[in-house]
């Protein structure tokens, strides 16, 4: 029986945590998302919202948590 080749990792994420607790305004967790070793965007998770910055976007697309939950449930 032929062996399957080891699968290649396609997506990776690198995290930068600015403050261990998200209880203060202005703190966030930034996740840099990569596909095939090329950055495809940054996801910023904050206390009040979640923001997606595409690869070359200066302004992010911001969602309040309730709106984000609606989007995820409808997908």
C-alpha positions in Angstrom: 0.0 0.0 0.0 1.4 3.4 -0.9 2.1 5.9 1.8 0.4 9.3 1.7 2.8 12.2 1.5 2.9 14.5 4.4 0.3 17.3 4.0 1.7 20.8 3.6 0.5 23.5 6.0 -1.4 26.0 4.0 -2.7 28.5 6.6 -0.9 29.9 9.6 -1.6 32.6 12.2 0.8 34.6 14.3 -0.6 36.2 17.5 0.5 39.5 19.2 -1.1 40.0 22.5 -0.8 43.6 23.7 -2.3 43.2 27.2 -3.1 39.9 28.9 -6.6 41.2 30.0 -9.0 42.7 27.5 -10.8 44.5 30.3 -9.3 47.9 29.5 -10.3 50.0 26.4 -7.7 50.1 23.7 -6.4 46.6 24.3 -6.6 43.9 21.7 -5.3 40.6 20.3 -3.9 40.9 16.8 -3.8 37.8 14.6 -1.8 38.0 11.4 -3.2 35.4 8.9 -1.0 33.8 6.3 -1.8 31.5 3.3 1.1 29.7 1.6 3.5 32.0 3.6 1.9 35.1 2.2 0.0 37.5 4.5 -3.6 37.7 3.6 -4.8 40.0 6.5 -4.9 40.8 10.1 -7.8 40.1 12.5 -7.9 42.5 15.5 -10.0 41.1 18.4 -11.0 43.8 20.9 -13.3 44.1 23.8 -16.0 45.9 21.8 -15.5 44.7 18.3 -13.6 42.5 15.8 -11.9 44.2 12.8 -10.5 42.6 9.6 -7.7 44.4 7.7 -7.1 42.9 4.3 -3.6 42.5 3.0 -3.2 46.0 1.8 -6.1 47.8 3.5 -5.4 51.0 5.5 -8.9 50.9 7.0 -10.4 47.8 8.5 -13.9 46.4 8.3 -15.2 46.6 11.8 -18.0 44.5 13.3 -19.6 44.8 16.8 -19.8 41.4 18.5 -23.6 41.1 18.0 -23.3 41.8 14.3 -20.4 39.4 13.9 -22.5 36.7 15.7 -25.3 37.3 13.2 -22.9 36.9 10.3 -21.4 33.7 11.6 -24.8 32.1 12.3 -26.1 33.0 8.8 -23.0 31.4 7.1 
